[in-house]
Amino acid sequence: MKKFFKDKAKLALLIAFTFVFSMVVQFNAKLVYAEEVNSQYKQIDILSFNDFHGSLEENGKNVGAAKLAGAIDEARKANPNSIVVCAGDAFQGSAMSNLTYGKPVTDVFNSIGIKYSALGNHEFDWGDEHLISWQQEGNFKFLASNVYDKRTGKPVEWAEPYAVQEIDGVKIGFVGLATPETAVKTKPENVKNYEFKDPSEAAQIWVDHLRNVEKADVVIALTHIGSIQSQDGTITGEAAELANNVKGLDGIISSHTHQKVSGKVNNVPIVQAMYNGRALGKLSIKVDKDNRLSSIEPSVDVLYERKDLKENEEVKTLIGKYTDELTPILNEKVAYLLVDLPHDRKEGLSPLGELTAKYMTMSADAQIGLMNGGGIRAPLPKGEITMGRMYTIMPFDNTLVTMDLKGSDIKKNLEHGIANETYGWVQFYGVRAYYDKEKPSGERINHMELLDGTPIEMDKYYKVVTNDFMAEGGDEFDFSGGKNILDTGKPIRDGMVEIMKKEGKIDYSAQGLLIEGKKPETQPGFNPETKPD
């Protein structure tokens, strides 16, 4: 009996061993098959970030250049066949970058190994004299096929229309595109020599060239043109138009609208990685052994949601060097703010926008101040106001421009800036405006008055202050009817700092100068600024 059970146990063990062995053989066979299948394909990843705006230091959801570089290191380790590109608007936006005209950003580009960058509208904020030096110092190329020099009628010489990068035997073609909005979203003086042509028309020319002449296996549009993705996944905007209009395009890297976008239009993948280095976009390209395209999948890695990000030590040291050099300037105390001053150019006349326009009128001794909403880049939180904070909210070096302007022209510019979905709301001070949001643009304002209640007369001239960007037609404002126009040469930021230092402590409540509805009937002599007892 004992022998029987002993033999039975041996048999069971043998069966179990045979089962496990067969499973291992099957598993290994599957692995071998998978490896054979995968060996028939090559995967190349295009990593992208956009609208970095000089966000070199970690701050809130902005992970900073060191962690962005760390995420790129991680992606390259996962797939050495990776190319890193930028989709424009890299330099302008932070105090560290602005005070050095983008030098730290070029150093970061060089350290990371950026190959190519689209040309953003904000690349022109300091004129065009830095465009060549940035490329030389950062060891990258601007790609812009639709930007032409008006003086020659040819594509600009300081950028390339396209580039070809060969990796693992696969030829990846990039065609660069800039947004035509650059012509109106940039100070006109800075782009007066350039024409920004239709992106789709320019792209088609160079996509055909990449296909037929360069024999590119894959063609990607590296662009500074916008896209927006709805909750149901639908993608709209200039990038979507590009996907529908251009034949032979395999993928699009979008930017400009600061959105998270990952999807397809007309079976063309589109990716946009938010802004300020908060995310890393990826187009994962798979080709077969003959370099025929098999698939491209877009994805966006939201970096501020991750807890495992590691810093790139070289970039960390680089940023630390600039921090040490600039800290004395950035930490200079300006004033103390007792209340939060919100600002969102898409939401209306803001407390910070109103105060900015007020300080403009004080600096220029003007009656009315007009400021574009996009010229103010961040809200101002209560607490200590430093020079670093002032550069954050007011990074542009726009100057104060004074003029005598008719009431009708004041109305025209206010009308243009009310509920403007393209450029945002105009910010102003010195005038109170009543409007009807249901009326069409240009017919919304039904009454305007100075702060003492005096009605604005359409044929009367008033002393107005604006900035040089708007005075030259930026954001499609129109001050051509102004008289005695004077560019003071004084940056708005400097004027604000002077007043803030004198005030010391700032406690500002918005006066509600943009009022929906009609002006209520008042008794003779009633001053809207004075509340009845």
PyMOL commands that set and color helices and strands:
alter all, ss='L'
color gray80, all
select helices_A, chain A and resi 2-38+64-78+95-99+103-112+121-124+131-138+182-185+188-191+199-212+238-245+303-305+313-330+351-364+373-375+387-393+407-417+468-471+474-476+492-503
alter helices_A, ss='H'
color red, helices_A
select strands_A, chain A and resi 41-49+82-86+116-118+141-143+147-149+154-155+162-167+170-178+194-196+218-224+228-229+235-236+251-253+260-265+268-273+279-288+293-302+333-337+368-371+383-386+399-406+427-429+431-435+445-450+461-467+483-491+505-506+514-516
alter strands_A, ss='S'
color yellow, strands_A
deselect
rebuild
show_as cartoon
